[in-house]
Amino acid sequence: MWIVEYYRTMDGECQTEDFLAGLEKISEIPFVSRKLALLEEYGNQLRRPNVENLGDGIYELRNPVKRRQIRLLYFFFYQDSIVISHGLIKEDKVPQSEINKAKRHRTDYFSKHKRTK
């Protein structure tokens, strides 16, 4: 079993919680919750169509719901933890700016937790 947590800034802001709070409770939250449970159970063994490697240690948890492509970007920490950086609604390809944001979150997270990639 993997530990899944959400990245928080130094002031306690959590973009993932804010993103999830904006989803439709009845039609989208259950799908995302199921995918998070799969990630928690299978961790780095979870593959397509559930997960996509975006490169340089950043991954996306894929949640197609109706016509929306809900994505949660994440990275691994040490041997048993997964940190969800933030979420987005994807139209085509995940923008490089979103991948870069996840990388910045990862760098900040690692510096606070005193471990390296």
C-alpha positions in Angstrom: 0.0 0.0 0.0 1.3 3.4 -1.0 0.9 6.7 0.9 -0.8 9.3 -1.2 -0.6 12.9 0.0 -1.2 16.4 -1.5 1.5 18.9 -1.9 1.1 22.0 0.3 3.0 25.3 0.1 4.7 26.8 3.1 1.6 28.8 4.0 -0.6 25.7 3.9 -2.2 26.2 0.5 -3.2 23.0 -1.3 -3.9 23.4 -5.0 -5.1 19.8 -5.2 -7.7 20.3 -2.6 -8.9 23.5 -4.2 -9.0 21.8 -7.6 -11.0 18.8 -6.3 -13.4 21.1 -4.5 -14.3 22.6 -7.9 -15.3 19.3 -9.4 -18.8 18.1 -9.8 -19.6 16.1 -6.6 -22.0 13.6 -8.1 -20.5 12.9 -11.6 -16.7 13.5 -11.2 -15.6 13.1 -7.6 -16.4 9.3 -7.5 -14.3 8.6 -10.6 -11.4 10.6 -9.3 -11.7 8.9 -5.9 -11.5 5.5 -7.5 -8.4 6.4 -9.5 -6.7 7.7 -6.4 -7.6 4.4 -4.6 -5.9 2.5 -7.5 -2.9 4.7 -7.2 -2.7 4.1 -3.5 -3.0 0.3 -4.0 -0.7 -0.1 -7.0 1.7 2.9 -6.8 4.5 2.6 -9.4 2.9 -0.5 -10.9 -0.1 1.3 -12.2 0.0 1.8 -16.0 -1.9 3.1 -18.9 -4.7 3.8 -19.3 -4.7 5.0 -15.7 -1.3 6.7 -15.6 1.0 8.5 -18.1 4.7 9.3 -17.6 5.2 12.9 -18.5 8.9 12.7 -18.2 11.6 13.6 -15.6 9.7 11.9 -12.8 6.4 13.6 -13.3 3.3 11.5 -13.9 -0.4 12.1 -14.6 -3.3 10.2 -13.1 -5.8 10.1 -15.9 -9.5 10.6 -15.1 -11.7 10.8 -18.2 -15.1 11.8 -17.1 -17.8 12.5 -19.6 -16.2 14.9 -22.0 -13.6 16.3 -19.6 -10.1 15.0 -19.1 -9.3 15.4 -15.4 -5.6 15.0 -14.6 -3.7 14.9 -11.3 0.0 15.5 -11.7 2.2 13.7 -9.2 5.7 12.5 -8.3 7.2 9.8 -6.1 8.9 10.5 -2.8 11.3 7.9 -1.4 10.0 4.3 -1.5 6.4 4.4 -0.5 5.0 7.9 -1.0 3.2 9.6 -3.9 2.7 13.3 -3.8 -0.1 14.8 -5.8 1.2 18.2 -7.1 -2.0 19.7 -8.5 -4.9 19.0 -10.8 -6.1 20.4 -14.1 -8.7 19.9 -16.9 -6.8 18.9 -20.0 -7.9 19.8 -23.5 -5.3 18.2 -25.7 -1.8 17.7 -24.3 -0.7 18.6 -20.7 0.9 22.0 -21.1 4.6 22.2 -20.4 3.8 25.0 -17.9 1.8 22.5 -15.8 4.6 20.0 -15.9 7.1 22.7 -14.9 4.8 23.6 -12.0 4.8 20.0 -10.8 8.6 20.0 -11.0 8.8 23.2 -8.9 6.4 21.6 -6.3 8.6 18.5 -6.3 11.8 20.6 -5.7 10.1 22.5 -2.9 8.7 19.3 -1.3 12.1 17.6 -1.4 13.8 20.6 0.2 11.3 20.6 3.0 11.6 16.8 3.6 15.3 16.6 3.2 15.4 13.8 0.7 16.6 13.9 -2.9 15.1 12.3 -6.0 
